[in-house]
Amino acid sequence: MSENPSGGVRPRTLAEKVWDDHVVVRGKGEGDAREPDLVYIDLHLIHEVTSPQAFDGLRLAGRGLRRPDLTIATEDHNVPTDIAGGAIDLIRDPVSRTQISTLRRNCEEFGVRLHPMGDVDQGIVHVVGPQLGLTQPGMTVVCGDSHTSTHGAFGSIAMGIGTSEVEHVMATQTLSLRPFKTMAVTVTGELQPGVTSKDLILAVIAQIGTGGGQGHIIEYRGEAVEKLSMEARMTMCNMSIEAGARAGMVAPDATTYAYLKGRPHAPQGADWDAAVEYWDSLRTDDDAVFDTEVVIDGSALTPFVTWGTNPGQGAPLGSAVPHPESFGDDSARIAAENALEYMDLEAGTPLREVGVDVVFVGSCTNGRIEDLRAVAEVLEGRSVADGVRMLVVPGSMRVRLQAEEEGLDAVLTAAGAEWRQPGCSMCLGMNPDTLSPGQRCASTSNRNFEGRQGKGGRTHLVSPAVAAATAVVGRLAAPADLEPVKGA
C-alpha cells in the first residue's frame, strides 16, 4: 500500500499503515494485475455458525490450529435468550443445539478458548472481544461474520471472512488479500442532542448507498467522530459493511486508550507505554491521499430511520416515506416500489405515523451498556404502549451484569420490557427470537432485509433512544416527542 513511484515512502493513511505492518509477503505486479499480499492475522474470533466446516477441513487435512492462543470462541447466534445457564439440553431447536454442541467439541479438540452459555464472558463475539481488551489498535482482526468491522473502532483492520478463509487462518494465521482502496468519511461540526452514531451511520449509508464503499476501507474522521465514545464508534464501524465497505476504522486516541486501559488482555506497565507510543504513530499522515472522500455536516443530522428493505433506504424521522418517482434511476425506483410493497407502506406517509408491533434493543450494533443506559433513561417513569412487545437483549453477560448492578433491568421491566439473556437474538432469524409474518419491528440491529428477523417480518432500523421512544408511543418516535414524566 505504501509504494511511491518517485522513491521513498509516501504519506500513508491509517489503513495503509496497519496493512503495511502486517504484510508477510508482498504480491508482485501493479494495478489490477497485482498479486494478493500475504497478511498476518493478530486475532481470530469464531462462533458456532461459520466454524464447523473450517474445523472439518483441518481434521481432513490432518492439521492442527496454528495459533490457538490468538483464537477465541463464544456462543452467540443460535443461543436462546429466554433461558439462563449453559445446559445444552435446554436449547429447544435441534439445529441450534447441534451447532453449539459441535462448537464445544471442536474447541475442546483443537484447544480453542471458548466462552459458552452461562460463562461470565459469553456474549456476542463483537462485544466480547473489545470488553476483554483483545481488540487493540493496529491489529488485524477477522471472524466468519460480516460485522467484524465493529473492531475497526479501535484503529484495527477488522473484517468478516468466508468459511474457506476461516480454515486458512486456522491453519496458517495468515490471509491472502489484495490491498483495498481507502475512503475518508469526514463528519464536521457536532452532533445535536438526541442524535447518535447510529443516526450518523444510517445517514452515511443513505448518502453513499449500500455499494458506495465497495472495495474500500472507510476511515471515519472529523470533529463529530472524535467526540464519540468508544461504544458509539463501534456502532458506526459495525455498519460499514452495510455501505459495501470491507472495513471501517477510527484512529486511536485518548478515548481509545481510556477504554482499553486495565482490561484483562490490554498491555500493562512498560508494555502499555510502548503500545501507546506505537498506536499514536498510526494516525493518518497530514499529506496522505484517500482514493475517495465524503464530507457530512454532522450538525445538520437528526434522528434517522429506515423505511425500506436495505440499510440505504433511510430518511430523517421527521420526513415521510418517499415516493418511488423521486429516485433518479430506474433501478432505485423499482427497488423503492418493491420495498414499499413488502413493508406495506404508502408513499407520503409521515414516518412518525408508522406503528410498530415489536421493539428490539440489542445486537452487536447496539447491545452495549451505553445503549441500555440510553433506553432506560427514556423508559424511566414510562410504560411500553399497549399491544407492543419490547425485548431488551444485552450484548454480553458482563453487559447484563453491569446493567443489573446499575438497576437498569428494574427500569426496563417496570416499563413492561422483557429483560433477556445475552445473544444475537432478534437481529437475525437463527434463534427463537423472531417476528411473525406481517409484524413490524423497530430494531437497533444492522439489517432490515426481507425476512431478516423472521419470515414476513418488517424491520425499521433505529437508534436505542428512538427504539425506546417508539416503544412508549407505539409508533416511530424520538425522545423529544414524549411528554415529560410527571414529578420528574
C-alpha positions in Angstrom: 0.0 0.0 0.0 2.9 2.4 0.7 5.0 2.3 -2.5 5.9 5.7 -4.0 6.7 5.7 -7.8 9.2 8.5 -7.1 11.0 6.5 -4.5 10.8 6.6 -0.7 7.8 6.2 1.5 4.8 8.3 0.6 2.4 9.7 3.3 0.0 7.0 4.4 -3.5 6.6 5.8 -4.3 4.8 9.0 -5.4 1.7 7.0 -2.2 1.7 4.9 0.0 1.8 8.0 -1.8 -1.1 9.7 -1.7 -3.1 6.4 2.0 -2.5 5.8 2.8 -3.6 9.3 1.2 -7.0 8.6 2.4 -7.9 5.1 4.4 -11.2 5.3 4.9 -11.4 1.5 4.0 -8.6 -0.8 2.3 -9.5 -4.1 4.1 -8.9 -7.3 2.8 -6.7 -10.1 0.9 -3.4 -10.4 -2.7 -2.3 -10.6 -5.4 -4.9 -11.5 -2.6 -7.4 -12.3 -1.1 -7.2 -8.9 -1.0 -10.5 -6.9 -2.5 -10.6 -3.4 -0.4 -9.8 -0.4 0.0 -12.5 2.3 -1.2 -10.7 5.5 -0.6 -11.8 9.1 -3.7 -12.0 11.4 -3.4 -11.0 15.0 -6.8 -12.1 16.3 -9.3 -14.7 15.1 -12.8 -14.7 16.6 -15.1 -17.7 16.0 -18.6 -18.7 16.8 -20.9 -21.7 16.2 -22.2 -20.8 12.7 -19.3 -20.4 10.4 -16.6 -22.5 12.1 -17.8 -26.2 11.8 -16.8 -26.6 8.1 -13.4 -25.0 8.8 -12.7 -27.3 11.7 -13.7 -30.3 9.5 -11.2 -29.0 6.8 -8.4 -29.0 9.4 -9.4 -32.5 10.5 -9.4 -33.9 7.0 -6.0 -32.4 6.2 -4.5 -33.7 9.4 -3.7 -30.2 10.5 -3.8 -28.5 13.9 -4.7 -24.9 14.8 -1.7 -22.7 14.0 -2.2 -20.2 16.9 -4.8 -21.3 19.4 -3.6 -18.5 21.7 -4.8 -16.0 19.0 -8.2 -17.7 18.6 -11.2 -17.2 20.8 -14.7 -18.6 20.6 -18.1 -17.7 22.0 -21.7 -18.8 21.5 -24.0 -16.1 20.2 -26.0 -16.6 17.0 -28.1 -19.6 18.0 -28.4 -19.2 21.7 -31.9 -18.8 23.2 -32.1 -15.6 25.2 -35.1 -16.8 27.4 -33.1 -19.3 29.4 -30.2 -18.9 31.8 -27.2 -21.2 32.2 -25.2 -23.3 29.8 -27.1 -26.6 29.8 -27.2 -27.6 26.1 -30.3 -29.7 26.6 -32.3 -26.6 27.3 -31.9 -25.5 23.7 -35.2 -26.5 22.1 -34.3 -26.0 18.4 -32.4 -29.2 17.2 -30.3 -27.3 14.6 -29.2 -24.7 17.2 -28.4 -27.4 19.7 -26.3 -29.3 17.1 -24.3 -26.2 16.1 -23.5 -25.3 19.7 -22.6 -28.8 20.7 -20.4 -29.1 17.6 -18.6 -25.8 18.5 -17.9 -27.1 22.0 -16.4 -30.4 20.7 -14.3 -28.6 18.2 -12.9 -26.1 20.7 -12.0 -28.9 23.1 -10.3 -31.0 20.4 -8.3 -28.1 18.9 -7.5 -26.2 22.1 -9.6 -23.1 21.5 -10.6 -20.9 24.4 -14.4 -20.9 24.5 -16.9 -18.8 26.4 -20.2 -20.9 26.4 -23.6 -20.0 27.5 -23.6 -19.4 31.2 -20.0 -18.2 31.2 -19.4 -14.7 32.6 -17.6 -13.7 29.4 -20.1 -15.2 27.0 -21.9 -12.9 24.6 -21.9 -11.6 21.0 -18.4 -12.1 19.6 -18.1 -8.4 18.6 -19.0 -7.3 22.1 -16.8 -9.8 23.9 -13.6 -9.0 22.0 -13.5 -5.3 23.0 -14.6 -5.8 26.5 -11.8 -8.3 27.2 -9.3 -5.9 25.7 -8.4 -8.5 23.0 -9.2 -5.9 20.3 -6.4 -3.3 20.2 -5.2 -0.5 17.8 -3.0 -1.6 14.9 -4.3 -5.1 14.8 -5.7 -7.3 12.0 -8.9 -9.0 13.3 -11.0 -11.5 11.4 -14.1 -13.6 12.0 -16.6 -15.6 9.9 -19.1 -12.8 10.4 -19.6 -9.7 8.3 -19.9 -7.3 11.3 -16.3 -7.9 12.4 -15.9 -4.3 11.1 -17.0 -3.3 14.6 -13.5 -3.8 15.9 -12.1 -1.1 13.5 -13.3 1.5 16.0 -10.0 0.8 17.8 -7.9 1.6 14.8 -7.6 -2.0 13.6 -8.3 -3.6 10.2 -11.2 -5.8 11.1 -13.2 -7.8 8.5 -15.6 -10.6 8.0 -14.3 -13.6 6.1 -15.8 -16.7 4.4 -15.6 -20.3 5.6 -12.6 -21.2 3.4 -10.7 -18.2 4.7 -11.6 -19.2 8.3 -9.9 -22.5 7.7 -6.9 -20.7 6.1 -6.4 -18.5 9.2 -6.8 -21.5 11.5 -4.1 -23.4 9.6 -1.7 -20.6 8.8 -2.6 -17.4 10.8 -2.5 -15.5 7.5 -4.8 -14.5 4.7 -4.1 -13.8 1.0 -5.6 -10.4 0.3 -5.4 -7.7 -2.3 -4.9 -4.2 -0.8 -8.1 -2.2 -0.5 -8.9 1.3 -1.6 -9.2 3.9 1.1 -12.2 6.2 1.8 -12.4 9.1 4.2 -15.8 10.0 5.7 -15.3 13.3 7.4 -18.1 14.4 9.8 -17.8 18.1 10.5 -19.4 20.0 13.4 -21.1 18.4 16.4 -24.0 16.0 16.6 -27.0 17.7 18.1 -28.6 16.4 21.3 -30.7 13.3 20.5 -28.6 12.4 17.5 -26.4 9.3 17.9 -23.7 7.4 15.9 -26.5 5.1 14.7 -28.2 8.0 13.1 -24.9 9.1 11.7 -24.1 5.8 10.0 -27.6 5.4 8.7 -27.3 8.9 7.1 -23.9 8.0 5.7 -25.3 4.8 4.1 -28.3 6.7 2.7 -25.9 9.2 1.1 -23.3 7.0 -0.4 -25.6 3.9 -1.0 -25.2 0.3 0.0 -22.4 -0.1 -2.6 -20.8 3.2 -2.0 -17.9 1.8 0.0 -17.3 -1.3 -2.2 -13.7 -2.2 -2.3 -12.7 0.4 0.3 -11.7 0.6 4.0 -13.5 3.6 5.4 -11.8 5.9 7.9 -14.3 8.0 9.9 -12.8 11.3 10.8 -13.6 14.8 11.9 -14.8 16.7 15.0 -18.0 14.8 15.4 -16.3 11.4 15.2 -13.5 12.4 17.6 -16.1 13.3 20.2 -17.9 9.9 20.1 -17.4 7.4 22.8 -15.8 4.1 22.0 -19.2 2.3 22.1 -20.6 4.8 19.7 -17.6 4.4 17.4 -18.2 0.6 17.5 -21.8 1.1 16.4 -20.6 3.3 13.4 -17.8 0.9 12.3 -20.2 -2.1 12.8 -22.4 -0.9 9.9 -19.6 -0.1 7.5 -20.3 -3.4 5.8 -23.9 -2.1 5.1 -22.2 0.7 3.0 -20.5 -2.1 1.0 -17.1 -1.4 2.6 -14.7 -4.1 3.6 -13.9 -2.5 6.9 -14.4 0.7 8.9 -11.8 2.4 11.1 -11.3 5.3 13.6 -7.9 6.5 14.5 -6.9 5.6 18.1 -6.8 8.4 20.6 -7.2 9.2 24.3 -10.7 7.9 24.2 -9.5 4.6 22.8 -6.8 4.3 25.5 -9.1 5.2 28.3 -11.4 2.4 27.2 -8.7 -0.2 26.9 -6.6 0.6 30.0 -6.9 -2.1 32.7 -8.9 -4.6 30.6 -7.8 -8.2 31.0 -5.8 -8.5 27.8 -4.6 -5.0 27.5 -0.8 -4.3 27.9 0.4 -3.3 31.3 3.2 -1.2 32.7 6.1 -0.5 30.3 4.3 -2.6 27.7 1.4 -0.2 27.9 3.6 2.8 27.4 5.3 1.2 24.4 1.9 0.2 22.9 0.5 3.7 23.2 3.6 5.1 21.5 3.1 2.8 18.6 -0.7 3.4 18.5 -0.1 7.2 18.3 2.0 6.7 15.2 -0.9 5.1 13.3 -2.8 8.3 12.7 -3.2 9.2 9.0 -0.3 11.4 7.8 -1.3 15.0 7.0 -0.5 14.7 3.3 -1.9 11.2 2.8 -4.3 10.9 -0.1 -7.5 8.8 0.1 -9.0 7.2 -3.0 -12.4 8.6 -2.1 -13.5 11.4 0.2 -17.0 12.1 1.6 -17.9 15.1 3.8 -21.0 15.2 6.0 -22.3 18.1 8.1 -22.8 16.4 11.5 -24.6 19.4 13.0 -27.4 19.1 10.4 -28.3 15.5 11.2 -31.5 14.5 13.0 -32.7 11.0 14.2 -32.8 8.7 11.3 -34.8 5.6 10.5 -35.1 3.1 7.6 -38.3 2.7 5.6 -37.3 0.1 3.1 -35.6 -3.3 2.9 -31.9 -2.3 2.8 -30.0 0.0 5.2 -29.6 2.6 2.5 -33.3 3.1 2.3 -33.5 5.5 5.2 -34.6 9.1 5.9 -34.8 11.5 8.8 -37.6 10.6 11.2 -39.2 14.0 10.6 -39.7 13.2 6.9 -42.2 11.0 5.1 -42.0 7.7 3.2 -40.5 8.7 -0.2 -42.3 8.4 -3.5 -40.5 5.9 -5.8 -40.8 8.5 -8.6 -38.4 10.7 -6.6 -35.5 8.4 -7.3 -33.4 9.3 -10.3 -32.7 6.0 -11.9 -34.9 3.1 -12.8 -33.2 0.5 -10.6 -33.6 2.7 -7.5 -37.2 3.5 -8.4 -38.0 -0.2 -8.8 -36.2 -1.1 -5.6 -38.3 1.5 -3.7 -41.5 0.2 -5.2 -40.7 -3.3 -4.2 -39.6 -2.2 -0.7 -42.8 -0.3 -0.1 -44.9 -3.3 -1.2 -43.0 -5.6 1.2 -43.1 -3.1 4.1 -46.8 -2.4 3.5 -46.2 1.4 3.4 -47.7 4.2 1.4 -45.5 6.8 -0.2 -46.1 10.2 1.5 -46.9 8.7 4.9 -45.1 10.7 7.7 -42.7 8.3 9.3 -43.9 9.3 12.8 -47.3 7.8 11.8 -45.9 4.3 11.2 -47.0 2.0 14.0 -45.0 -1.0 15.3 -45.8 -4.3 16.9 -42.3 -5.1 18.3 -39.3 -3.2 19.6 -35.9 -4.9 19.7 -32.9 -3.5 21.6 -29.7 -5.4 21.2 -27.2 -6.9 18.7 -23.5 -6.3 18.0 -24.6 -2.8 16.8 -26.4 -1.5 19.9 -26.3 -4.1 22.7 -23.7 -2.4 24.9 -24.1 -0.8 28.3 -24.2 2.7 26.8 -27.1 1.7 24.6 -29.0 0.1 27.5 -28.5 3.3 29.6 -30.0 5.4 26.8 -33.0 3.1 26.6 -33.5 3.1 30.4 -33.2 6.9 30.5 -36.2 7.2 28.1 -38.3 4.4 29.7 -37.8 5.5 33.3 -41.3 6.5 34.7 -43.0 5.5 31.4 -44.6 2.3 30.0 -44.4 0.4 26.8 -47.5 1.1 24.8 -50.4 -1.5 24.9 -50.0 -4.1 22.1 -46.3 -3.5 21.7 -43.8 -6.2 22.7 -40.3 -4.9 23.7 -37.2 -7.1 24.0 -34.0 -5.8 25.5 -31.1 -8.2 25.0 -27.6 -7.3 26.4 -24.7 -8.0 24.1 -22.8 -10.0 26.7 -23.1 -11.5 30.1 -20.9 -8.8 31.5 -23.1 -6.1 30.0 -26.1 -7.8 31.6 -24.4 -8.0 35.0 -23.4 -4.3 34.8 -26.9 -3.3 33.8 -28.3 -5.1 36.8 -25.7 -3.5 39.1 -26.9 -0.1 37.8 -30.5 -1.0 38.2 -31.3 -0.7 34.5 -33.1 -4.0 34.4 -35.6 -2.8 37.1 -36.3 0.3 35.0 -36.8 -1.8 31.8 -39.0 -4.4 33.4 -41.1 -1.8 35.3 -41.8 -0.2 31.9 -43.0 -3.5 30.5 -39.9 -4.6 28.5 -38.6 -8.2 28.5 -35.1 -8.5 30.0 -33.3 -11.3 28.3 -30.0 -13.3 28.4 -27.2 -12.3 26.1 -27.1 -13.4 22.4 -27.7 -12.2 18.9 -31.4 -12.6 19.5 -33.8 -10.9 17.1 -31.1 -9.4 14.9 -31.5 -12.4 12.7 -33.8 -15.4 12.4 -31.4 -18.1 13.7 -32.8 -18.5 17.2 -36.3 -18.5 18.8 -36.5 -14.6 18.9 -38.2 -14.0 15.6 -41.0 -11.9 14.2 -44.2 -13.4 13.0 -45.3 -12.8 9.3 -46.5 -9.2 8.9 -45.2 -7.9 12.3 -43.4 -4.6 12.2 -40.4 -4.0 14.3 -38.3 -1.0 15.3 -34.9 -2.6 15.7 -31.5 -1.4 16.9 -29.8 -4.0 14.8 -28.0 -3.6 11.5 -30.0 -5.1 8.7 -33.6 -4.7 7.5 -33.6 -7.2 4.7 -36.8 -9.1 3.8 -37.2 -11.9 6.4 -34.1 -11.0 8.3 -35.9 -11.0 11.6 -38.3 -13.8 10.6 -40.2 -14.7 7.5 -42.5 -11.9 6.5 -41.2 -9.6 9.3 -40.8 -5.9 8.6 -37.9 -4.1 10.1 -37.1 -0.4 10.7 -33.5 0.3 11.8 -33.3 2.9 14.6 -31.1 4.1 17.4 -31.6 2.9 21.0 -33.2 6.2 22.0 -35.6 6.1 19.1 -36.4 2.5 19.9 -37.3 3.3 23.4 -39.5 6.3 22.4 -41.1 4.2 19.8 -42.0 1.5 22.4 -43.7 4.2 24.5 -45.7 5.8 21.7 -46.4 2.7 19.7 -45.2 4.5 16.5 -41.8 5.6 15.3 -40.8 8.4 17.6 -37.9 10.2 19.2 -37.4 11.0 22.9 -38.2 14.7 22.1 -41.7 13.6 21.1 -42.5 12.4 24.6 -44.3 14.3 27.3 -42.2 15.0 30.4 -42.6 12.4 33.1 -44.8 13.7 35.9 -42.9 14.6 39.0 -39.6 14.3 37.2 
